[in-house]
Amino acid sequence: MYTFFYNLKVIGASKDDFIRYMVLEERVNIAIRYFPVHLLAEFRALDHRYGECPVAEEQYFEHQIQLPIFGHLADEQIEHQIAAVRRGMGKLRR
């Protein structure tokens, strides 16, 4: 995964709007993999809950985006993802 952080204040559109654009317009899948550790099932079983780590939760839920990057991707595919991110941010910027 290639992780980057989306800044609503810079772009002006929500992270969900950006993800929707990437998937529907650019055909780039966004992976949702890494999660704040305290919200994983193993820790929730130990009574950890949403709200315990507000900074981690905000970063994950509001800013973090992961692009799938695999060893077998061609350079052109990776370049498409990079260009798609740039186009998406440019299109959504208000």
FIKOL-688213 format. One record per residue: residue number from 0; residue in three letters; x, y, z of N, C-alpha, C, CB in turn. Coordinates in steps of 0.2 Angstrom, whole numbers, plus 5000, padded with zeros to 4 digits. Glycine has a CB too. Example, Ala and Ser with C-alpha at 12.3 -4.5 7.8 and 13.67 -1.06 7.14 Angstrom:
<atoms>
+-----+-----+------+------+------+------+------+------+------+------+------+------+------+------+
:   i :  aa :   nu :   nv :   nw :  cau :  cav :  caw :   cu :   cv :   cw :  cbu :  cbv :  cbw :
+-----+-----+------+------+------+------+------+------+------+------+------+------+------+------+
:   0 : ALA : 5066 : 4972 : 5039 : 5062 : 4978 : 5039 : 5066 : 4984 : 5039 : 5057 : 4978 : 5045 :
:   1 : SER : 5064 : 4989 : 5035 : 5068 : 4995 : 5036 : 5064 : 5000 : 5039 : 5070 : 4997 : 5029 :
+-----+-----+------+------+------+------+------+------+------+------+------+------+------+------+
</atoms>
This chain:
<atoms>
+-----+-----+------+------+------+------+------+------+------+------+------+------+------+------+
:   i :  aa :   nu :   nv :   nw :  cau :  cav :  caw :   cu :   cv :   cw :  cbu :  cbv :  cbw :
+-----+-----+------+------+------+------+------+------+------+------+------+------+------+------+
:   0 : MET : 5004 : 4994 : 5000 : 5000 : 5000 : 5000 : 5004 : 5006 : 5000 : 4995 : 5000 : 5006 :
:   1 : TYR : 5002 : 5011 : 4996 : 5005 : 5018 : 4997 : 5000 : 5022 : 5000 : 5007 : 5020 : 4989 :
:   2 : THR : 5003 : 5025 : 5006 : 4998 : 5029 : 5010 : 5000 : 5036 : 5010 : 4999 : 5026 : 5018 :
:   3 : PHE : 4995 : 5040 : 5009 : 4996 : 5047 : 5009 : 4990 : 5050 : 5013 : 4996 : 5050 : 5002 :
:   4 : PHE : 4991 : 5057 : 5015 : 4986 : 5060 : 5019 : 4983 : 5065 : 5015 : 4989 : 5063 : 5025 :
:   5 : TYR : 4976 : 5065 : 5015 : 4972 : 5070 : 5011 : 4970 : 5076 : 5016 : 4965 : 5066 : 5008 :
:   6 : ASN : 4971 : 5082 : 5013 : 4969 : 5087 : 5018 : 4963 : 5091 : 5015 : 4975 : 5092 : 5018 :
:   7 : LEU : 4957 : 5090 : 5018 : 4951 : 5094 : 5017 : 4952 : 5101 : 5016 : 4946 : 5092 : 5022 :
:   8 : LYS : 4956 : 5104 : 5020 : 4957 : 5111 : 5020 : 4960 : 5114 : 5014 : 4960 : 5114 : 5027 :
:   9 : VAL : 4965 : 5110 : 5011 : 4968 : 5112 : 5005 : 4964 : 5110 : 4999 : 4975 : 5108 : 5005 :
:  10 : ILE : 4960 : 5105 : 4999 : 4957 : 5103 : 4993 : 4950 : 5106 : 4993 : 4956 : 5095 : 4992 :
:  11 : GLY : 4946 : 5106 : 4999 : 4940 : 5109 : 4999 : 4934 : 5104 : 4998 : 4939 : 5114 : 4994 :
:  12 : ALA : 4936 : 5098 : 4996 : 4931 : 5092 : 4996 : 4932 : 5087 : 5000 : 4930 : 5090 : 4988 :
:  13 : SER : 4927 : 5083 : 5002 : 4928 : 5078 : 5007 : 4933 : 5072 : 5005 : 4922 : 5075 : 5010 :
:  14 : LYS : 4936 : 5068 : 5009 : 4939 : 5062 : 5007 : 4935 : 5058 : 5004 : 4942 : 5059 : 5014 :
:  15 : ASP : 4929 : 5057 : 5006 : 4924 : 5053 : 5002 : 4923 : 5055 : 4995 : 4917 : 5052 : 5006 :
:  16 : ASP : 4922 : 5061 : 4994 : 4922 : 5064 : 4987 : 4928 : 5062 : 4983 : 4921 : 5072 : 4987 :
:  17 : PHE : 4934 : 5063 : 4986 : 4940 : 5061 : 4982 : 4940 : 5053 : 4981 : 4946 : 5063 : 4987 :
:  18 : ILE : 4938 : 5049 : 4986 : 4938 : 5042 : 4984 : 4933 : 5040 : 4979 : 4937 : 5038 : 4991 :
:  19 : ARG : 4927 : 5043 : 4979 : 4922 : 5042 : 4974 : 4925 : 5044 : 4967 : 4916 : 5046 : 4976 :
:  20 : TYR : 4928 : 5050 : 4967 : 4931 : 5052 : 4960 : 4936 : 5047 : 4958 : 4934 : 5059 : 4961 :
:  21 : MET : 4941 : 5045 : 4962 : 4946 : 5040 : 4960 : 4943 : 5034 : 4958 : 4951 : 5039 : 4966 :
:  22 : VAL : 4938 : 5031 : 4961 : 4935 : 5025 : 4959 : 4931 : 5025 : 4953 : 4931 : 5022 : 4965 :
:  23 : LEU : 4926 : 5030 : 4953 : 4922 : 5031 : 4947 : 4924 : 5034 : 4941 : 4916 : 5034 : 4949 :
:  24 : GLU : 4928 : 5039 : 4942 : 4931 : 5043 : 4936 : 4938 : 5040 : 4933 : 4932 : 5050 : 4938 :
:  25 : GLU : 4942 : 5038 : 4938 : 4949 : 5036 : 4936 : 4950 : 5029 : 4936 : 4954 : 5039 : 4941 :
:  26 : ARG : 4945 : 5025 : 4939 : 4946 : 5018 : 4939 : 4952 : 5016 : 4943 : 4946 : 5015 : 4932 :
:  27 : VAL : 4953 : 5019 : 4949 : 4959 : 5018 : 4953 : 4955 : 5016 : 4960 : 4964 : 5024 : 4954 :
:  28 : ASN : 4957 : 5009 : 4962 : 4954 : 5007 : 4968 : 4958 : 5010 : 4974 : 4955 : 4999 : 4968 :
:  29 : ILE : 4954 : 5011 : 4979 : 4957 : 5014 : 4985 : 4956 : 5008 : 4990 : 4953 : 5021 : 4987 :
:  30 : ALA : 4962 : 5007 : 4993 : 4962 : 5001 : 4998 : 4960 : 5004 : 5005 : 4968 : 4997 : 4998 :
:  31 : ILE : 4956 : 5001 : 5009 : 4955 : 5003 : 5016 : 4958 : 4997 : 5020 : 4948 : 5004 : 5017 :
:  32 : ARG : 4964 : 4997 : 5022 : 4967 : 4992 : 5025 : 4969 : 4993 : 5033 : 4973 : 4989 : 5022 :
:  33 : TYR : 4973 : 4998 : 5033 : 4976 : 4999 : 5040 : 4971 : 5003 : 5044 : 4983 : 5003 : 5039 :
:  34 : PHE : 4970 : 5001 : 5050 : 4965 : 5004 : 5054 : 4968 : 5006 : 5061 : 4960 : 4998 : 5056 :
:  35 : PRO : 4966 : 5011 : 5064 : 4969 : 5012 : 5071 : 4969 : 5006 : 5075 : 4965 : 5018 : 5075 :
:  36 : VAL : 4974 : 5004 : 5078 : 4975 : 4998 : 5081 : 4970 : 4996 : 5087 : 4982 : 4997 : 5085 :
:  37 : HIS : 4968 : 5001 : 5091 : 4963 : 5000 : 5096 : 4956 : 4998 : 5094 : 4963 : 5006 : 5101 :
:  38 : LEU : 4955 : 4999 : 5087 : 4949 : 4998 : 5085 : 4948 : 4991 : 5081 : 4946 : 5003 : 5080 :
:  39 : LEU : 4954 : 4987 : 5081 : 4954 : 4981 : 5078 : 4950 : 4976 : 5083 : 4961 : 4978 : 5077 :
:  40 : ALA : 4947 : 4971 : 5080 : 4943 : 4966 : 5084 : 4946 : 4964 : 5090 : 4941 : 4960 : 5080 :
:  41 : GLU : 4953 : 4962 : 5090 : 4956 : 4959 : 5096 : 4956 : 4964 : 5102 : 4964 : 4958 : 5094 :
:  42 : PHE : 4957 : 4971 : 5100 : 4957 : 4976 : 5105 : 4950 : 4978 : 5107 : 4961 : 4982 : 5103 :
:  43 : ARG : 4946 : 4978 : 5103 : 4939 : 4979 : 5105 : 4936 : 4974 : 5109 : 4934 : 4980 : 5098 :
:  44 : ALA : 4939 : 4968 : 5109 : 4937 : 4962 : 5113 : 4939 : 4964 : 5120 : 4940 : 4956 : 5111 :
:  45 : LEU : 4944 : 4968 : 5121 : 4947 : 4970 : 5127 : 4944 : 4977 : 5130 : 4955 : 4971 : 5127 :
:  46 : ASP : 4938 : 4979 : 5127 : 4935 : 4985 : 5128 : 4937 : 4991 : 5126 : 4934 : 4985 : 5136 :
:  47 : HIS : 4942 : 4991 : 5121 : 4944 : 4997 : 5118 : 4939 : 4999 : 5113 : 4951 : 4996 : 5114 :
:  48 : ARG : 4938 : 5006 : 5113 : 4932 : 5009 : 5109 : 4934 : 5015 : 5105 : 4926 : 5010 : 5114 :
:  49 : TYR : 4930 : 5016 : 5100 : 4930 : 5023 : 5097 : 4930 : 5028 : 5101 : 4925 : 5023 : 5091 :
:  50 : GLY : 4935 : 5033 : 5100 : 4935 : 5039 : 5105 : 4941 : 5039 : 5109 : 4929 : 5040 : 5108 :
:  51 : GLU : 4944 : 5033 : 5110 : 4950 : 5033 : 5115 : 4956 : 5036 : 5112 : 4951 : 5026 : 5116 :
:  52 : CYS : 4957 : 5036 : 5106 : 4963 : 5039 : 5102 : 4960 : 5044 : 5097 : 4967 : 5034 : 5100 :
:  53 : PRO : 4958 : 5050 : 5099 : 4955 : 5054 : 5094 : 4960 : 5057 : 5088 : 4952 : 5060 : 5097 :
:  54 : VAL : 4966 : 5058 : 5090 : 4970 : 5060 : 5085 : 4972 : 5054 : 5079 : 4977 : 5062 : 5088 :
:  55 : ALA : 4973 : 5048 : 5082 : 4974 : 5043 : 5077 : 4967 : 5042 : 5073 : 4975 : 5036 : 5081 :
:  56 : GLU : 4962 : 5042 : 5076 : 4955 : 5041 : 5073 : 4954 : 5046 : 5068 : 4949 : 5041 : 5078 :
:  57 : GLU : 4955 : 5053 : 5069 : 4955 : 5058 : 5064 : 4959 : 5057 : 5058 : 4956 : 5065 : 5068 :
:  58 : GLN : 4965 : 5056 : 5060 : 4970 : 5055 : 5054 : 4968 : 5049 : 5050 : 4977 : 5053 : 5057 :
:  59 : TYR : 4966 : 5043 : 5053 : 4964 : 5038 : 5049 : 4957 : 5039 : 5045 : 4963 : 5032 : 5053 :
:  60 : PHE : 4952 : 5041 : 5048 : 4945 : 5042 : 5045 : 4945 : 5048 : 5041 : 4940 : 5042 : 5051 :
:  61 : GLU : 4948 : 5053 : 5042 : 4947 : 5060 : 5039 : 4953 : 5061 : 5034 : 4947 : 5065 : 5043 :
:  62 : HIS : 4959 : 5058 : 5035 : 4964 : 5060 : 5030 : 4968 : 5054 : 5027 : 4969 : 5064 : 5035 :
:  63 : GLN : 4968 : 5049 : 5030 : 4973 : 5043 : 5027 : 4969 : 5040 : 5021 : 4974 : 5038 : 5032 :
:  64 : ILE : 4973 : 5039 : 5015 : 4971 : 5036 : 5010 : 4976 : 5031 : 5007 : 4969 : 5041 : 5004 :
:  65 : GLN : 4974 : 5025 : 5005 : 4979 : 5020 : 5003 : 4978 : 5018 : 4996 : 4979 : 5014 : 5008 :
:  66 : LEU : 4983 : 5019 : 4992 : 4983 : 5016 : 4985 : 4986 : 5009 : 4985 : 4987 : 5021 : 4980 :
:  67 : PRO : 4983 : 5004 : 4981 : 4986 : 4998 : 4981 : 4992 : 4998 : 4976 : 4981 : 4992 : 4978 :
:  68 : ILE : 4998 : 4996 : 4978 : 5004 : 4996 : 4974 : 5007 : 4989 : 4975 : 5009 : 5002 : 4977 :
:  69 : PHE : 5008 : 4986 : 4969 : 5010 : 4979 : 4969 : 5016 : 4979 : 4965 : 5005 : 4974 : 4966 :
:  70 : GLY : 5020 : 4974 : 4967 : 5027 : 4973 : 4963 : 5026 : 4971 : 4956 : 5031 : 4967 : 4966 :
:  71 : HIS : 5020 : 4969 : 4954 : 5019 : 4967 : 4947 : 5016 : 4973 : 4943 : 5015 : 4961 : 4946 :
:  72 : LEU : 5014 : 4978 : 4946 : 5011 : 4984 : 4942 : 5017 : 4987 : 4937 : 5009 : 4989 : 4947 :
:  73 : ALA : 5014 : 4988 : 4931 : 5019 : 4991 : 4926 : 5020 : 4998 : 4928 : 5016 : 4990 : 4919 :
:  74 : ASP : 5025 : 5001 : 4926 : 5026 : 5008 : 4927 : 5021 : 5013 : 4925 : 5033 : 5010 : 4923 :
:  75 : GLU : 5018 : 5011 : 4919 : 5012 : 5015 : 4916 : 5006 : 5015 : 4921 : 5010 : 5012 : 4910 :
:  76 : GLN : 5005 : 5009 : 4925 : 4999 : 5009 : 4929 : 5001 : 5013 : 4935 : 4998 : 5001 : 4932 :
:  77 : ILE : 5007 : 5013 : 4938 : 5009 : 5017 : 4943 : 5008 : 5025 : 4941 : 5016 : 5016 : 4946 :
:  78 : GLU : 5011 : 5026 : 4935 : 5010 : 5033 : 4933 : 5003 : 5035 : 4932 : 5014 : 5034 : 4926 :
:  79 : HIS : 4999 : 5031 : 4930 : 4991 : 5032 : 4930 : 4989 : 5034 : 4937 : 4987 : 5026 : 4927 :
:  80 : GLN : 4991 : 5030 : 4942 : 4988 : 5032 : 4949 : 4990 : 5039 : 4951 : 4991 : 5026 : 4953 :
:  81 : ILE : 4997 : 5040 : 4950 : 4999 : 5047 : 4952 : 4996 : 5052 : 4948 : 5007 : 5047 : 4950 :
:  82 : ALA : 4995 : 5052 : 4941 : 4991 : 5057 : 4938 : 4984 : 5057 : 4940 : 4992 : 5055 : 4930 :
:  83 : ALA : 4981 : 5052 : 4941 : 4974 : 5052 : 4944 : 4973 : 5056 : 4950 : 4971 : 5045 : 4944 :
:  84 : VAL : 4978 : 5055 : 4955 : 4978 : 5058 : 4961 : 4978 : 5066 : 4960 : 4984 : 5056 : 4966 :
:  85 : ARG : 4983 : 5068 : 4955 : 4984 : 5075 : 4954 : 4978 : 5078 : 4950 : 4990 : 5076 : 4949 :
:  86 : ARG : 4975 : 5074 : 4946 : 4969 : 5076 : 4942 : 4963 : 5077 : 4947 : 4967 : 5071 : 4936 :
:  87 : GLY : 4962 : 5072 : 4951 : 4957 : 5072 : 4956 : 4957 : 5078 : 4961 : 4957 : 5066 : 4960 :
:  88 : MET : 4963 : 5079 : 4963 : 4964 : 5085 : 4968 : 4963 : 5091 : 4964 : 4971 : 5085 : 4971 :
:  89 : GLY : 4965 : 5092 : 4958 : 4964 : 5098 : 4954 : 4957 : 5099 : 4953 : 4968 : 5097 : 4948 :
:  90 : LYS : 4953 : 5094 : 4951 : 4946 : 5094 : 4949 : 4942 : 5096 : 4955 : 4944 : 5088 : 4946 :
:  91 : LEU : 4944 : 5093 : 4961 : 4940 : 5094 : 4967 : 4942 : 5100 : 4971 : 4940 : 5088 : 4972 :
:  92 : ARG : 4947 : 5103 : 4970 : 4950 : 5109 : 4973 : 4945 : 5115 : 4972 : 4957 : 5111 : 4971 :
:  93 : ARG : 4943 : 5118 : 4977 : 4938 : 5124 : 4977 : 4941 : 5130 : 4978 : 4932 : 5123 : 4982 :
+-----+-----+------+------+------+------+------+------+------+------+------+------+------+------+
</atoms>
